[in-house]
Amino acid sequence: MLAAVTIGLLTVSCGSTVVGEPERASGQEGLFNPCTDIPDSVIEGVGLDPATESVDIFGVEQPGWKICKWSSDWYFFTIFSNEYTVEQLQANARYVDVESIPIGNRMGVQFHEADDPTLARCFVALAVDQGAVWLSVSTKATYVQTEPTCSLTRRYADALERNLPR
């Protein structure tokens, strides 16, 4: 009996066709998309190669997030667009050393993850109408930092601020 049910399930699942567009992950609507909303010329202008761009996490959309990452010699630079507020970020114990900093003509926050005391990765977040946009520099696993990740993240945030939503 079990063999008949298994064969029946295999028969039903093989040959079925899904028609139409894939359904977007929940929470994607209305989010700033750093991969498409920031022109390649701007990415080149800050010293990154648009050809190194990767979307989401291994191409998989994350509910409530739009993620775009570029690769450089010893680090990755990532922009996370999300629906969470800076206040929610500040209340999350996962993030520490949250410090208000000027970015362009507005205020942002700089922070890092609690389990990263060496600052292999640093973040800057800006409040926007949809929630927040986070920028991050993270050291590649086998590479040595040639500049502090927080300094580099702040420099990217300053350079890209006018291309980010309000």
ROSE-4610 file (N, C-alpha, C; in Angstrom, 1 decimal, always signed):
// ROSE-4610
residu = [M/M/M/L/L/L/A/A/A/A/A/A/V/V/V/T/T/T/I/I/I/G/G/G/L/L/L/L/L/L/T/T/T/V/V/V/S/S/S/C/C/C/G/G/G/S/S/S/T/T/T/V/V/V/V/V/V/G/G/G/E/E/E/P/P/P/E/E/E/R/R/R/A/A/A/S/S/S/G/G/G/Q/Q/Q/E/E/E/G/G/G/L/L/L/F/F/F/N/N/N/P/P/P/C/C/C/T/T/T/D/D/D/I/I/I/P/P/P/D/D/D/S/S/S/V/V/V/I/I/I/E/E/E/G/G/G/V/V/V/G/G/G/L/L/L/D/D/D/P/P/P/A/A/A/T/T/T/E/E/E/S/S/S/V/V/V/D/D/D/I/I/I/F/F/F/G/G/G/V/V/V/E/E/E/Q/Q/Q/P/P/P/G/G/G/W/W/W/K/K/K/I/I/I/C/C/C/K/K/K/W/W/W/S/S/S/S/S/S/D/D/D/W/W/W/Y/Y/Y/F/F/F/F/F/F/T/T/T/I/I/I/F/F/F/S/S/S/N/N/N/E/E/E/Y/Y/Y/T/T/T/V/V/V/E/E/E/Q/Q/Q/L/L/L/Q/Q/Q/A/A/A/N/N/N/A/A/A/R/R/R/Y/Y/Y/V/V/V/D/D/D/V/V/V/E/E/E/S/S/S/I/I/I/P/P/P/I/I/I/G/G/G/N/N/N/R/R/R/M/M/M/G/G/G/V/V/V/Q/Q/Q/F/F/F/H/H/H/E/E/E/A/A/A/D/D/D/D/D/D/P/P/P/T/T/T/L/L/L/A/A/A/R/R/R/C/C/C/F/F/F/V/V/V/A/A/A/L/L/L/A/A/A/V/V/V/D/D/D/Q/Q/Q/G/G/G/A/A/A/V/V/V/W/W/W/L/L/L/S/S/S/V/V/V/S/S/S/T/T/T/K/K/K/A/A/A/T/T/T/Y/Y/Y/V/V/V/Q/Q/Q/T/T/T/E/E/E/P/P/P/T/T/T/C/C/C/S/S/S/L/L/L/T/T/T/R/R/R/R/R/R/Y/Y/Y/A/A/A/D/D/D/A/A/A/L/L/L/E/E/E/R/R/R/N/N/N/L/L/L/P/P/P/R/R/R]
num = [1/1/1/2/2/2/3/3/3/4/4/4/5/5/5/6/6/6/7/7/7/8/8/8/9/9/9/10/10/10/11/11/11/12/12/12/13/13/13/14/14/14/15/15/15/16/16/16/17/17/17/18/18/18/19/19/19/20/20/20/21/21/21/22/22/22/23/23/23/24/24/24/25/25/25/26/26/26/27/27/27/28/28/28/29/29/29/30/30/30/31/31/31/32/32/32/33/33/33/34/34/34/35/35/35/36/36/36/37/37/37/38/38/38/39/39/39/40/40/40/41/41/41/42/42/42/43/43/43/44/44/44/45/45/45/46/46/46/47/47/47/48/48/48/49/49/49/50/50/50/51/51/51/52/52/52/53/53/53/54/54/54/55/55/55/56/56/56/57/57/57/58/58/58/59/59/59/60/60/60/61/61/61/62/62/62/63/63/63/64/64/64/65/65/65/66/66/66/67/67/67/68/68/68/69/69/69/70/70/70/71/71/71/72/72/72/73/73/73/74/74/74/75/75/75/76/76/76/77/77/77/78/78/78/79/79/79/80/80/80/81/81/81/82/82/82/83/83/83/84/84/84/85/85/85/86/86/86/87/87/87/88/88/88/89/89/89/90/90/90/91/91/91/92/92/92/93/93/93/94/94/94/95/95/95/96/96/96/97/97/97/98/98/98/99/99/99/100/100/100/101/101/101/102/102/102/103/103/103/104/104/104/105/105/105/106/106/106/107/107/107/108/108/108/109/109/109/110/110/110/111/111/111/112/112/112/113/113/113/114/114/114/115/115/115/116/116/116/117/117/117/118/118/118/119/119/119/120/120/120/121/121/121/122/122/122/123/123/123/124/124/124/125/125/125/126/126/126/127/127/127/128/128/128/129/129/129/130/130/130/131/131/131/132/132/132/133/133/133/134/134/134/135/135/135/136/136/136/137/137/137/138/138/138/139/139/139/140/140/140/141/141/141/142/142/142/143/143/143/144/144/144/145/145/145/146/146/146/147/147/147/148/148/148/149/149/149/150/150/150/151/151/151/152/152/152/153/153/153/154/154/154/155/155/155/156/156/156/157/157/157/158/158/158/159/159/159/160/160/160/161/161/161/162/162/162/163/163/163/164/164/164/165/165/165/166/166/166]
x = [+0.8/+0.0/+0.9/+1.9/+2.8/+3.5/+3.9/+4.5/+3.6/+2.3/+1.3/+1.1/+1.0/+0.9/+2.1/+3.3/+4.5/+4.6/+4.3/+4.3/+3.2/+2.1/+1.0/+1.5/+2.1/+2.6/+3.7/+4.6/+5.6/+5.0/+4.0/+3.3/+2.6/+2.0/+1.3/+2.3/+3.4/+4.4/+5.2/+5.5/+6.2/+5.4/+5.9/+5.1/+4.2/+4.1/+3.2/+3.9/+3.2/+3.8/+3.2/+4.1/+3.6/+3.6/+2.5/+2.3/+2.3/+2.9/+2.8/+4.1/+4.1/+5.3/+5.4/+6.7/+6.9/+6.3/+5.8/+5.2/+6.3/+6.3/+7.3/+7.2/+8.3/+8.3/+7.5/+6.8/+6.0/+6.8/+6.3/+7.0/+7.9/+7.9/+8.8/+8.2/+6.9/+6.3/+6.7/+7.0/+7.3/+8.7/+9.5/+10.9/+11.8/+12.7/+13.8/+14.6/+15.0/+15.8/+17.2/+18.2/+19.5/+20.1/+19.8/+20.3/+19.8/+18.6/+18.0/+17.8/+17.7/+17.4/+18.7/+19.9/+21.1/+21.8/+22.0/+22.6/+24.0/+24.4/+25.8/+26.8/+26.5/+27.5/+27.8/+26.8/+27.0/+27.9/+27.6/+28.4/+29.8/+30.1/+31.4/+32.1/+31.3/+31.8/+32.3/+31.8/+32.3/+33.4/+33.8/+34.9/+34.6/+33.3/+32.9/+32.7/+32.8/+32.5/+31.1/+30.2/+28.9/+28.8/+29.8/+29.8/+29.9/+30.3/+30.4/+29.1/+28.1/+26.8/+26.2/+25.7/+24.8/+23.6/+22.5/+21.1/+20.7/+20.1/+19.5/+20.5/+20.1/+21.1/+21.1/+22.2/+22.3/+21.1/+20.6/+19.5/+18.2/+18.1/+16.8/+16.3/+15.1/+14.5/+14.2/+14.4/+14.2/+13.0/+11.9/+10.7/+11.1/+10.6/+10.8/+12.1/+12.9/+14.3/+14.5/+15.3/+15.9/+17.4/+18.2/+19.6/+20.4/+21.5/+22.4/+23.8/+24.7/+26.0/+27.0/+28.1/+29.2/+30.5/+31.4/+32.6/+33.8/+34.7/+35.9/+37.1/+38.3/+39.5/+39.4/+39.2/+39.2/+37.9/+36.9/+35.6/+34.4/+33.2/+32.0/+31.3/+30.6/+29.8/+28.4/+27.5/+26.1/+25.2/+24.1/+23.0/+21.8/+21.2/+20.0/+18.9/+17.8/+16.6/+15.6/+15.0/+14.0/+12.9/+11.9/+10.8/+10.9/+12.0/+12.2/+12.8/+12.3/+12.8/+14.1/+14.7/+16.0/+15.7/+14.6/+14.2/+14.2/+13.6/+13.6/+15.0/+15.9/+17.3/+17.9/+17.7/+18.3/+17.8/+16.6/+16.1/+16.5/+17.1/+17.5/+18.9/+18.9/+20.2/+21.3/+20.9/+21.9/+22.9/+22.4/+23.2/+23.7/+25.0/+25.6/+26.4/+26.8/+27.6/+26.9/+25.6/+24.8/+25.1/+25.6/+26.1/+25.5/+24.9/+24.3/+25.5/+25.4/+26.5/+25.8/+26.5/+26.0/+26.4/+25.4/+25.6/+25.0/+25.9/+25.4/+24.7/+23.5/+22.8/+21.7/+21.9/+20.9/+21.7/+21.0/+21.6/+21.3/+22.3/+22.2/+22.7/+22.8/+23.4/+24.5/+25.5/+26.6/+26.5/+26.7/+26.6/+27.3/+27.4/+27.9/+27.1/+27.4/+26.7/+27.5/+26.7/+27.3/+28.3/+28.2/+29.1/+30.3/+30.5/+31.6/+32.5/+33.2/+34.0/+35.2/+35.6/+36.7/+36.3/+35.0/+34.4/+34.8/+34.7/+34.9/+33.8/+32.7/+31.6/+31.0/+30.8/+30.2/+29.0/+28.0/+26.8/+26.6/+26.0/+25.4/+24.0/+23.0/+21.6/+21.1/+20.2/+19.5/+18.0/+17.3/+15.8/+15.3/+14.3/+13.6/+12.2/+11.3/+9.9/+9.4/+10.1/+9.7/+10.2/+11.1/+11.7/+13.2/+14.1/+15.5/+16.3/+17.4/+18.4/+19.7/+20.2/+21.5/+22.6/+23.8/+24.9/+26.0/+26.7/+27.7/+28.9/+30.0/+31.3/+31.6/+31.9/+32.2/+33.5/+34.4/+35.7/+35.5/+36.1/+36.1/+36.8/+36.4/+36.9/+38.4/+39.1/+40.5/+41.4/+40.8/+41.5/+41.8/+42.7/+43.1/+42.5/+41.9/+41.4/+42.6/+42.4/+43.4/+43.0/+41.7/+41.1/+40.0/+39.7/+38.6/+37.3/+36.5/+35.2/+34.3/+34.3/+33.4/+33.7/+35.0/+35.4/+35.0/+35.2/+34.9/+33.3/+32.6/+31.1/+30.6/+31.2/+30.8/+31.1/+32.2/+32.6/+31.7/+31.3/+30.3/+28.9/+28.5/+27.2/+27.2/+28.3/+28.4/+28.3/+29.0/+29.1/+27.8/+27.0/+25.8/+24.5/+24.6/+23.5/+22.5/+22.9/+21.9/+21.2/+21.7/+21.1/+20.1/+20.0/+19.2/+17.9/+16.8/+15.5/+15.5/+14.5/+14.4/+13.3]
y = [-1.2/+0.0/+1.3/+1.3/+2.4/+2.7/+1.6/+1.8/+2.4/+2.0/+2.6/+4.0/+4.4/+5.9/+6.6/+6.1/+6.8/+7.0/+5.9/+6.0/+7.0/+7.0/+8.0/+9.4/+9.7/+11.0/+11.4/+10.5/+10.8/+11.1/+10.4/+10.6/+11.9/+12.3/+13.6/+14.8/+14.6/+15.8/+15.9/+14.8/+14.9/+15.4/+16.3/+16.8/+18.0/+18.4/+19.5/+20.8/+21.8/+23.0/+24.2/+25.1/+26.3/+27.4/+28.1/+29.1/+30.5/+31.5/+32.8/+33.3/+34.4/+35.0/+34.4/+34.3/+33.8/+34.8/+34.3/+35.2/+35.8/+37.1/+37.8/+37.5/+37.5/+37.3/+38.4/+38.1/+39.1/+40.2/+41.4/+42.6/+43.3/+42.8/+43.4/+44.7/+44.8/+45.9/+47.3/+48.2/+49.6/+49.8/+48.7/+48.9/+49.5/+50.3/+50.8/+49.6/+49.5/+48.4/+48.9/+48.7/+49.2/+48.7/+47.5/+47.0/+47.7/+48.1/+48.7/+50.2/+50.7/+52.1/+53.0/+52.4/+53.1/+52.7/+53.7/+53.5/+52.9/+52.1/+51.5/+52.6/+53.7/+54.8/+55.4/+55.4/+55.8/+54.8/+53.5/+52.4/+52.5/+52.7/+52.9/+54.2/+55.2/+56.5/+56.4/+55.4/+55.3/+54.2/+53.7/+52.8/+51.3/+50.9/+49.5/+49.1/+47.8/+47.3/+46.7/+47.3/+46.8/+45.4/+44.9/+43.5/+42.5/+43.0/+42.1/+42.0/+42.7/+42.8/+41.4/+41.2/+40.0/+40.5/+39.8/+40.2/+39.3/+39.8/+39.1/+38.2/+37.1/+36.1/+34.9/+34.8/+33.7/+33.7/+34.9/+35.1/+34.8/+34.5/+34.3/+35.5/+36.0/+37.2/+36.9/+37.9/+37.8/+38.6/+38.1/+38.9/+40.1/+41.3/+42.5/+43.2/+42.6/+43.1/+43.2/+44.1/+44.1/+44.3/+43.4/+43.3/+43.3/+44.1/+44.2/+44.3/+43.4/+43.3/+43.5/+44.1/+44.3/+43.8/+43.2/+42.7/+43.6/+43.8/+44.5/+43.6/+44.2/+43.3/+42.5/+43.1/+42.4/+42.5/+43.0/+43.2/+43.1/+43.0/+43.1/+44.4/+45.1/+46.2/+45.9/+46.0/+45.6/+46.7/+46.9/+47.8/+46.9/+47.1/+46.4/+47.4/+47.2/+48.1/+47.3/+47.9/+47.1/+47.9/+47.3/+47.9/+48.2/+47.9/+48.1/+49.5/+50.1/+51.4/+51.4/+52.6/+52.7/+52.5/+52.9/+52.6/+51.1/+50.3/+48.9/+48.3/+48.8/+48.4/+48.7/+49.9/+50.3/+49.5/+48.9/+48.1/+46.6/+46.3/+44.9/+44.6/+43.7/+43.4/+42.8/+42.4/+41.8/+42.9/+44.2/+45.3/+46.1/+46.5/+47.2/+48.4/+49.2/+50.4/+51.3/+51.4/+52.2/+53.7/+54.4/+55.8/+56.6/+57.8/+58.7/+59.4/+59.5/+60.1/+60.9/+62.0/+62.7/+61.9/+61.8/+61.2/+62.2/+62.9/+63.9/+65.0/+65.3/+66.4/+65.8/+64.5/+63.9/+63.1/+62.6/+61.8/+60.3/+59.5/+58.1/+57.5/+56.2/+55.5/+54.5/+54.4/+53.4/+52.3/+51.0/+50.0/+48.7/+47.7/+46.4/+45.3/+44.1/+43.0/+42.6/+42.2/+42.0/+40.9/+39.9/+38.8/+39.1/+40.3/+40.7/+41.8/+41.5/+42.5/+43.0/+42.3/+42.7/+43.7/+43.9/+44.7/+44.3/+43.0/+42.4/+43.0/+43.4/+44.0/+45.2/+46.3/+47.5/+48.0/+48.6/+49.0/+50.5/+51.2/+52.5/+52.4/+52.9/+52.9/+54.3/+54.5/+55.8/+55.5/+56.4/+56.3/+56.8/+56.0/+56.4/+56.2/+56.7/+56.5/+55.1/+54.2/+52.8/+52.0/+52.6/+51.9/+52.4/+51.7/+52.1/+51.5/+52.1/+51.6/+51.4/+50.2/+49.9/+49.7/+50.2/+50.0/+49.3/+48.4/+47.6/+47.2/+47.2/+46.7/+45.5/+44.3/+43.1/+42.5/+42.2/+41.6/+40.2/+39.9/+38.6/+37.7/+36.4/+35.5/+35.3/+35.2/+34.9/+36.2/+37.3/+38.6/+39.4/+40.3/+41.2/+42.6/+43.2/+44.6/+45.5/+46.4/+47.4/+48.8/+48.8/+50.0/+49.6/+50.3/+49.9/+49.8/+48.8/+48.6/+49.8/+50.3/+51.4/+52.7/+53.0/+54.2/+54.0/+52.8/+52.6/+52.6/+52.1/+52.1/+53.5/+54.3/+55.7/+56.5/+56.2/+56.9/+56.5/+55.2/+54.8/+55.5/+55.5/+56.2/+57.6/+58.3/+59.8/+59.9/+59.1/+59.2/+58.8/+57.9/+57.4/+58.1/+58.9/+59.4/+60.1/+60.8/+61.5/+60.6/+59.3/+58.3/+57.4/+57.7/+56.8/+57.5/+56.8/+57.4/+58.2/+59.0/+59.8/+59.2]
z = [+0.0/+0.0/+0.0/+0.9/+1.0/-0.4/-1.0/-2.3/-3.4/-3.3/-4.2/-4.0/-2.7/-2.4/-2.8/-2.6/-2.9/-4.5/-5.2/-6.7/-7.1/-6.5/-6.9/-6.6/-5.5/-5.2/-6.2/-6.6/-7.5/-8.9/-9.3/-10.5/-10.6/-9.5/-9.5/-9.5/-8.8/-8.7/-9.9/-10.6/-11.9/-13.0/-13.7/-14.9/-14.6/-13.3/-13.1/-13.4/-13.9/-14.4/-13.6/-13.2/-12.5/-13.5/-13.6/-14.6/-13.9/-14.5/-13.9/-13.3/-12.6/-12.0/-10.6/-10.1/-8.8/-7.8/-6.7/-5.7/-4.8/-4.6/-3.9/-2.4/-1.7/-0.3/+0.4/+1.4/+2.1/+2.7/+2.6/+3.1/+2.1/+0.9/-0.1/-0.7/-0.7/-1.4/-0.8/-1.7/-1.2/-0.6/-0.6/+0.0/-1.1/-0.7/-1.5/-1.9/-3.2/-3.7/-4.1/-3.2/-3.5/-4.8/-5.2/-6.5/-7.7/-7.7/-8.9/-8.7/-7.5/-7.3/-7.2/-7.1/-7.1/-8.4/-9.3/-10.6/-10.5/-11.5/-11.5/-11.5/-12.2/-12.2/-10.8/-10.0/-8.6/-7.8/-8.0/-7.4/-7.8/-9.1/-9.6/-9.0/-8.9/-8.4/-6.9/-6.2/-4.8/-4.7/-5.9/-5.9/-5.9/-6.1/-6.2/-7.6/-7.9/-9.2/-9.3/-10.1/-10.2/-10.7/-11.4/-11.8/-10.6/-9.4/-8.3/-7.5/-8.0/-7.2/-7.0/-5.8/-5.6/-4.9/-5.2/-4.7/-3.6/-2.6/-1.5/-0.8/-0.2/+0.4/-0.5/-1.3/-2.3/-3.2/-3.6/-4.5/-3.9/-2.6/-2.0/-1.3/-1.7/-1.0/+0.5/+1.3/+2.7/+3.1/+3.7/+4.0/+4.8/+4.3/+5.0/+4.7/+3.7/+3.4/+1.9/+1.5/+0.1/+0.4/-0.1/+0.2/-1.1/-1.1/-2.3/-1.7/-2.3/-1.8/-3.0/-2.7/-3.7/-3.0/-3.8/-3.3/-3.7/-2.7/-2.9/-2.6/-2.5/-2.3/-1.0/+0.1/+1.4/+2.2/+1.6/+2.3/+1.3/+1.9/+1.2/+1.7/+0.8/+1.2/+0.9/+1.9/+1.7/+2.1/+1.4/+1.7/+2.0/+3.2/+3.6/+3.7/+2.9/+3.0/+3.7/+4.8/+5.6/+6.1/+6.7/+7.3/+8.8/+9.4/+10.8/+11.1/+12.2/+12.5/+13.2/+13.3/+14.0/+15.5/+16.0/+17.4/+17.7/+16.8/+17.0/+17.0/+16.1/+16.1/+17.4/+17.9/+19.2/+20.4/+20.3/+21.4/+21.3/+20.2/+20.0/+20.6/+21.6/+22.3/+21.4/+20.2/+19.3/+18.8/+18.8/+18.3/+19.5/+19.5/+20.6/+20.1/+21.0/+20.8/+19.7/+19.9/+19.0/+19.3/+18.3/+18.4/+17.3/+17.7/+16.7/+16.0/+14.7/+13.9/+12.7/+12.3/+11.1/+9.9/+9.0/+7.6/+6.6/+5.9/+5.0/+5.8/+5.4/+6.2/+7.1/+7.5/+8.4/+9.5/+10.5/+11.5/+11.2/+11.5/+11.5/+12.7/+12.8/+13.9/+13.4/+14.1/+13.8/+14.9/+14.6/+15.5/+15.0/+15.9/+15.4/+16.2/+15.8/+16.5/+17.8/+18.8/+20.1/+20.1/+19.2/+19.1/+18.2/+17.9/+17.0/+17.7/+18.7/+19.4/+18.6/+17.6/+16.8/+15.6/+15.5/+14.5/+13.1/+12.9/+11.5/+10.6/+11.2/+10.5/+11.2/+10.5/+11.1/+10.3/+11.0/+10.3/+10.5/+9.6/+9.7/+9.3/+10.0/+9.7/+9.6/+8.6/+8.4/+8.5/+9.2/+9.3/+7.9/+7.4/+6.1/+6.3/+5.4/+5.5/+5.7/+4.9/+5.0/+6.2/+7.0/+8.1/+8.3/+7.7/+7.7/+6.6/+6.3/+5.3/+6.1/+6.1/+6.8/+5.7/+6.0/+5.2/+6.0/+5.4/+6.2/+5.4/+6.1/+5.5/+6.4/+5.8/+6.5/+5.9/+6.8/+6.4/+5.8/+4.7/+4.1/+5.0/+5.1/+6.1/+6.2/+5.1/+5.2/+5.0/+5.0/+4.7/+5.9/+5.8/+6.9/+6.6/+7.5/+7.3/+7.1/+6.1/+5.8/+6.3/+6.8/+7.3/+8.3/+9.3/+10.2/+9.5/+9.7/+9.0/+9.3/+10.5/+10.8/+10.0/+9.9/+9.1/+7.6/+7.1/+5.7/+5.5/+6.4/+6.3/+6.4/+7.3/+7.3/+6.1/+5.5/+4.2/+3.1/+3.0/+2.0/+2.3/+3.6/+3.9/+3.5/+3.8/+3.4/+1.9/+1.2/-0.3/-1.0/-0.3/-1.0/-0.4/+0.6/+1.4/+0.4/-0.5/-1.4/-2.4/-2.5/-3.3/-2.5/-1.2/-0.4/-0.1/+0.2/+0.4/+1.7/+1.9/+3.1/+4.0]
